[in-house]
């Protein structure tokens, strides 16, 4: 009963919390699928303002992508440490993950500012609108992930984690990895494939 | 010896050791390097298929190993891939209606 109340197990023998998180991530596929396909449809619609090839800085975005990819490694190391009840390493890897995520978001803010200065506003063209909506939504997801990571570090330090500690770290890890796999798709379809 | 025991226990529970995760991350970094190289090197007709294949490999590796889907209950795989397949199907049909694939 206690396990079920904490969402650790159900009559099916699998964690309710984990099942709920995977269902949520499955639904997020539909959200980002809509945003990505809208961008693919409108990326060539440039009536005014710069074209994608004129403003994209591939070396810069490649470094950002690498940073986000490596944050997935630090996140999985945090989950691994949590399963071993190693609080010090769990906090360390969670903090490193949040810092890498913040670096990525900082890069995105810099990129948006540079694009705006080059003449690509949100309503400049259909390309601009769909690009800012897609990458902006992703950036918000990363920011929410950073807030969750830092909150978790604080909660872990206070020792007031609700339910099973390793499972809480793992759930936030699943969200973080999802944000990473969405960027894997965005980086290829938006940045690397020319219009 | 203690570390070996802890690593083995961890591998039995989650399917991977920390060293395994680092190996996966190195492979992912190498694939990312290859992806970026397509921007500088002319891959000809292989450009688009190569990029899409590398994207799918990276996606599956993160989902399978970092998100543990390969080692977890198949119900989780169903929940996630059902959403993914639905999304791909719906939006492929959406793009097809706008003649995206024949432009």
HADDOCK unambig.tbl for C-alpha pairs under 7 A between the chains (distance, minus, plus):
assign (segid A and resid 19 and name CA) (segid B and resid 76 and name CA) 6.13 0.50 0.50
assign (segid A and resid 22 and name CA) (segid B and resid 76 and name CA) 5.99 0.50 0.50
assign (segid A and resid 22 and name CA) (segid B and resid 79 and name CA) 5.92 0.50 0.50
assign (segid A and resid 22 and name CA) (segid B and resid 80 and name CA) 5.61 0.50 0.50
assign (segid A and resid 23 and name CA) (segid B and resid 79 and name CA) 5.30 0.50 0.50
assign (segid A and resid 23 and name CA) (segid B and resid 80 and name CA) 6.24 0.50 0.50
assign (segid A and resid 25 and name CA) (segid B and resid 80 and name CA) 6.40 0.50 0.50
assign (segid A and resid 26 and name CA) (segid B and resid 79 and name CA) 6.20 0.50 0.50
assign (segid A and resid 26 and name CA) (segid B and resid 80 and name CA) 4.35 0.50 0.50
assign (segid A and resid 26 and name CA) (segid B and resid 81 and name CA) 6.83 0.50 0.50
assign (segid A and resid 26 and name CA) (segid B and resid 82 and name CA) 6.89 0.50 0.50
assign (segid A and resid 26 and name CA) (segid B and resid 83 and name CA) 4.14 0.50 0.50
assign (segid A and resid 26 and name CA) (segid B and resid 84 and name CA) 6.09 0.50 0.50
assign (segid A and resid 27 and name CA) (segid B and resid 83 and name CA) 5.72 0.50 0.50
assign (segid A and resid 29 and name CA) (segid B and resid 83 and name CA) 6.06 0.50 0.50
assign (segid A and resid 29 and name CA) (segid B and resid 84 and name CA) 5.47 0.50 0.50
assign (segid A and resid 29 and name CA) (segid B and resid 87 and name CA) 6.16 0.50 0.50
assign (segid A and resid 30 and name CA) (segid B and resid 83 and name CA) 6.69 0.50 0.50
assign (segid A and resid 30 and name CA) (segid B and resid 87 and name CA) 4.80 0.50 0.50
assign (segid A and resid 33 and name CA) (segid B and resid 87 and name CA) 5.73 0.50 0.50
assign (segid A and resid 33 and name CA) (segid B and resid 88 and name CA) 6.92 0.50 0.50
assign (segid A and resid 33 and name CA) (segid B and resid 91 and name CA) 6.64 0.50 0.50
assign (segid A and resid 34 and name CA) (segid B and resid 91 and name CA) 6.63 0.50 0.50
assign (segid A and resid 37 and name CA) (segid B and resid 91 and name CA) 6.30 0.50 0.50
assign (segid A and resid 37 and name CA) (segid B and resid 95 and name CA) 6.92 0.50 0.50
assign (segid A and resid 41 and name CA) (segid B and resid 100 and name CA) 6.80 0.50 0.50
assign (segid A and resid 62 and name CA) (segid B and resid 36 and name CA) 6.89 0.50 0.50
assign (segid A and resid 66 and name CA) (segid B and resid 29 and name CA) 6.96 0.50 0.50
assign (segid A and resid 70 and name CA) (segid B and resid 25 and name CA) 6.99 0.50 0.50
assign (segid A and resid 73 and name CA) (segid B and resid 21 and name CA) 6.79 0.50 0.50
assign (segid A and resid 73 and name CA) (segid B and resid 22 and name CA) 6.97 0.50 0.50
assign (segid A and resid 73 and name CA) (segid B and resid 25 and name CA) 6.23 0.50 0.50
assign (segid A and resid 76 and name CA) (segid B and resid 66 and name CA) 5.96 0.50 0.50
assign (segid A and resid 77 and name CA) (segid B and resid 18 and name CA) 6.51 0.50 0.50
assign (segid A and resid 174 and name CA) (segid B and resid 67 and name CA) 5.89 0.50 0.50
assign (segid A and resid 177 and name CA) (segid B and resid 67 and name CA) 6.75 0.50 0.50
assign (segid A and resid 181 and name CA) (segid B and resid 59 and name CA) 5.61 0.50 0.50
assign (segid A and resid 184 and name CA) (segid B and resid 55 and name CA) 6.48 0.50 0.50
assign (segid A and resid 184 and name CA) (segid B and resid 59 and name CA) 6.79 0.50 0.50
assign (segid A and resid 185 and name CA) (segid B and resid 55 and name CA) 6.43 0.50 0.50
assign (segid A and resid 188 and name CA) (segid B and resid 51 and name CA) 6.93 0.50 0.50
assign (segid A and resid 188 and name CA) (segid B and resid 55 and name CA) 6.73 0.50 0.50
assign (segid A and resid 192 and name CA) (segid B and resid 39 and name CA) 6.66 0.50 0.50
